[in-house]
Amino acid sequence: MTVQYLTDVKGNKTGVLLSIKDWEKIQKKLNTEQFYEDFRESLQEIKLHQEGKIQLKDASELFK
């Protein structure tokens, strides 16, 4: 992966420039990781609900 850094007048890194191909790989990985993290959290909530420790939200509340 080739990365170029953008800097301000003081030399502080303010951004990064990389190829679209590399960016798409990063986005795919981030989206996959987020999906699995959200899924794990959902399973944990179901477990806590089954144990009587929490109430699940009504589906209509999720869209508010």
C-alpha positions as CSV (number, residue, x, y, z in Angstrom):
1,M,0.0,0.0,0.0
2,T,1.4,3.4,-1.0
3,V,0.5,6.2,1.3
4,Q,1.2,9.9,1.0
5,Y,0.7,12.3,3.9
6,L,-0.7,15.8,3.7
7,T,0.8,18.3,6.1
8,D,0.1,21.8,7.2
9,V,2.6,24.7,7.1
10,K,4.2,23.5,10.4
11,G,4.7,20.0,9.1
12,N,1.9,18.4,11.1
13,K,0.2,15.5,9.4
14,T,-3.4,16.5,8.5
15,G,-4.5,13.9,6.0
16,V,-3.5,10.9,4.0
17,L,-3.7,10.1,0.3
18,L,-4.0,6.5,-0.9
19,S,-5.3,4.7,-3.9
20,I,-9.0,4.0,-4.4
21,K,-8.2,0.3,-4.5
22,D,-6.6,0.5,-1.1
23,W,-9.4,2.7,0.3
24,E,-12.0,0.2,-0.9
25,K,-10.1,-2.7,0.9
26,I,-10.0,-0.7,4.1
27,Q,-13.7,0.2,3.9
28,K,-14.7,-3.4,3.3
29,K,-12.7,-4.6,6.3
30,L,-14.1,-1.8,8.5
31,N,-17.7,-2.6,7.5
32,T,-17.2,-6.3,8.1
33,E,-15.7,-5.7,11.5
34,Q,-18.5,-3.3,12.4
35,F,-21.1,-5.9,11.3
36,Y,-19.6,-8.6,13.5
37,E,-19.2,-6.2,16.5
38,D,-22.9,-5.2,16.2
39,F,-23.9,-8.9,15.8
40,R,-21.9,-9.8,19.0
41,E,-23.6,-6.9,20.9
42,S,-27.0,-8.1,19.7
43,L,-26.4,-11.6,20.9
44,Q,-25.3,-10.3,24.3
45,E,-28.4,-8.3,24.6
46,I,-30.6,-11.4,23.8
47,K,-28.7,-13.4,26.4
48,L,-29.2,-10.6,29.0
49,H,-32.9,-10.5,28.1
50,Q,-33.3,-14.2,28.5
51,E,-31.7,-14.0,31.9
52,G,-34.2,-11.3,32.8
53,K,-31.5,-8.6,33.3
54,I,-32.7,-6.2,30.6
55,Q,-35.8,-5.4,28.6
56,L,-35.5,-5.4,24.8
57,K,-36.5,-2.2,22.9
58,D,-39.7,-2.3,20.8
59,A,-38.8,-2.4,17.1
60,S,-40.7,0.9,16.5
61,E,-38.3,2.7,19.0
62,L,-35.3,1.7,16.9
63,F,-36.6,3.7,14.0
64,K,-37.1,6.9,16.0
